[in-house]
Amino acid sequence: MRYIWQLVKNSFRMQATYRTALLAGLLTNLFFGFLRAAVMLALYQGQTSVNGMSIGTAVSYVAVSQGLIAFLTIFGYFDVMRSVYSGDVAADLIRPASLFTTWMGRDIGRSIVNLIVRGVLLMAIFSFFFDVVLPTSLLQWVWIGFSLLLAWGISFCWRFLVNLASFWTPDATGVGRMAFALSQLMCGFILPLRLLPDWFTHLANFTPFPSMMNSPVEIYLGILNGSQLFSAIFAQVLWLGLLYVVCRVVLAAGIKKLVIQGG
Amino acid sequence: MIPKMIDVKHLTKTFRQADHKRDLAGTLRQLVAPKYREIKAVEDVSFSLDRGEFVGYLGPNGAGKSTTIKMLTGLLVPSAGEVLVDGMIPWKQRTQYVARIGAVFGQRSSLWWDLPVIDSLELLQSLYKIPAQRFKSNLAEYRALLQLDEFLGSPVRSLSLGQRMRAELCAALLHDPKLLFLDEPTIGLDVVAKERIRRFVQHINRERETTIILTTHDLSDIERLCKRVIILDHGRILYDGLLQTLVERFEGEHLIRLTLVNSPQLIAFDGLRLVSSDGIQAVYAYDHHSLSGAEALRKLQEKYEVIDFELVRPSVEETIRRIYEEKLLLEPPPGS
């Protein structure tokens, strides 16, 4: 436990040293956030509500999901496979810790920094230009926090699992691109799942991806309440548990198979 | 009997490699029904190490050194054979096992690139659950021996290679491993930095009785540190024994460099081979097994007027190179 804490501390401090990169990331996220908000306004064509989502909520959805990009690493994650292909994974494997724990610890610190800089800060700037929903009840904030935590766990397990492909194939970047494109679409990042055709939303609900982003964003926006909120959280817990188990099983199989590259 | 630190029996590792054809038809066939070749990286390797030994693990590139080390550190599962290190099978109980060993890979870094060295060290403390007292005393000792103080607070990326290797050594030893793997720890270092690292690992070996396996291409490391060497080529052990014995058996001719009073007509005679001559300078070679240096000099002095002389032994590096190139070890030793 102290090991994870120390890892988080180190990765937090390391991420915080990349100030220029953080700023550049923030600006990029802002720019595309404005673009997406403009597209959303155009899509609504003056309608006030589509599928139970008001125009104001839809723009807020854009803001929140845009602010979660870096925290949840929506655009993909290739760190683990890179370390497998370079052979650096050897340095991790000769340590008495699980690869899962080590990579998770490294990612938590990075994510926290990104939640603050490219999440909270982005939302603040965004709200100067658009009407962004701000939850007022403390209880709702507790649920938001809890749901974001679960979403992060699901996102990490998913990303880690995809990276484990590198244990079996000599180049898993293609697999990774494909997988992350899929999760990006299915999690409701590109468009809120509510605005997509019903058949698609139903399909998405059979995957862990809505739990990765759509659910916490809808909880933030106050769309999910009461029993809907509980079932969304419940689904998140289930998916996290399942993905975690799958990660462990696949990792154990992969390590048996792994051949460390290079001299 | 004290159990051995390392006991390796008939260790073998075979890799499957895709058998690539250069023509288009072959490439397509490879896609549909891939054919593989078996490559034996390590074949029937057996050796054992006592506690506190410092052994050099040598061999040309591709000899199977890294593969062996990977199996010994639990990173690779062998195709056949047994390995028992300190009573454990490395790849079976990997996490428990690696907590007891340390490793430094000269070409890789285990430190956090953008953070001060001390942050990486503190992370290791929590990872290995090193008691605070132990951590403090070990760190104090290594700080003094490796002179870490000047850069303990600097980010790793700003360190020189020599400083980084010193930090890596400290990182590998904080948890008091019983067994230490050193893979090219002095690669790319200047003479002063090399010597500092050698002195440190020698100290660790002697004072803490840490068993050390050193793989390197730098034979001056081996000469300075290891009594015993294991030489590997094409996945097989060519030699396992004292470095001294190896050198005595395979060392090439010794040389004697002369400065003479005048420039006489020089000839080869009596087991003395003329290698080169240039005015008053001359170089003779002789087989040191049949002729001692003193005898060689006396014979030369009987014939020529010698002002100055120098006896030159071939370096260990030259000897080892001859062994690799001329496959000397593949022939049965004389008299057997």
Interface residues (C-beta under 8 A of the other chain):
Chain A: R2 Y3 W5 Q6 L7 N10 R13 M14 T17 Y18 G87 D88 A90 A91 L93 I94 R95 P96 A97 S98 I255 K256 L258 V259 I260 G263
Chain B: F15 N61 S66 K70 T73 G74 L75 L76 V77 R94 T95 Q96 V98 A99 I101 A103 F105 Q107 R108 S109 S110 W112 D114 L115 D119 S120 E122 L123 S126 L127 Y128 K129
